[in-house]
Amino acid sequence: MSAQECMSQTIEAELAAQKKTKNGLANRLNINRRNLYQRFANEKSWSFGELEVVATFLGMSVWQLVALAASRSVLSGEASAEPALAAATATLNHKETKQ
C-alpha cells in the first residue's frame, strides 16, 4: 500500500468516524467532488496544502493526520506502507521548513 492509499483510507475512516461528508470536505478544499474523488481513488496525490486543510477539517494537525495514517498501517500489518509514510513525513517536514 502506498502512502497515498494509506492517507486516503485514513481520511475516509476519519470522515466516517466524525460523521462528516466528502461533500463538506470538497467545499472546505474549494474543489469539486470529481477532483476530491480522484484523490480518494488515488488518481491524484494529496498536496501538502490540501492535507493541512483536511487535518483542520478533521480537528487535528497535519502531523496528527500523518501519525494516524502510520498507526493504521502498522495495526493492519501493512509493513510496506511504513517506508512510504516515512518518506511522506520527510516530504512534509521538508515543505514545512521551506515555507
N, C-alpha and C positions, 0 to 999 in steps of 0.2 A: 504494500500500500504506500502510495506517495504521500508526501507532506500535504499536498493539495487535497487529496482524497480524505486524509485524516482530519484536516481542518474543516472541510465541507461537512463531513459526518458529525463533527463536534458541534458546529454551528447549528445544524439541523436538530440535533438532540437537545441543545440548549433552548432553541426556539420552542420546541415542543414542551420541554420541562417548564418553561416560563409562560406557556400559553400565548406566545407571540407569533405573529404570522409572517410569512415570507413577503406578503404584500406590504406589511408595515416596514419590514427591513428594506425592501426595494425603495419605498418612499423616503426612508431615512438616508439611504445611499444616493438618492436622487438619480436612480437608474430605472429603466423599465423592467418589467417582470422577465422578459425574454433574456435580457443580459444577466439578471440575477440567476435564472435557471441554468444558464450556460456555466456559471461558476459552480453551482451545485452538481452539474453533470461533468465537471472537470474539463470542460471545453475551453474555459478561460481561467487564468490564475487570479487569485485574490491579490490586490495590491496592498502595500503597507497601509496606505491611507484608508482603504476600504476596511481592512482589519481593525484599524483604530475606531472607525465608525461602528462596525459590528460589535466590537467589545463594549463600547459605550452603550449601545442599544441594549446589550445584554447585562449591563450593570457591572462591568468589570474592566480591568485594564487589558491592553493587548498582551502583556506578559502573562496575565492570568489565563487568557484565552489560549495562548500557546502552551502553557503548562497543562491546562485541562486537556488539550488535544494529545499532548505527550503522555499524560497519565492514562487516558483512554486507550492509547495504542499499547501501552505496557500491560494494562489489565486484560486486554483482548488477546494478548500473546502475540501481537503483530510486531515481531522483532525488527522486521525490515523497515518499519516506519521510524524507528528511533534515529538512525543516521539522517534520514530526510528531515525530521523535525529539528535535529541538532543543527543541520545546515540552514533551515528556515530561521531558527533562533539567531544564528550568527548573522544572517542576512538582515534580520530586523534590527539587531544590535548595530550593524554597520550603517544602516539607513538612519537610525536614530542619532548616531554620532555625527553624521553629515549635516543634519538639519539644525 
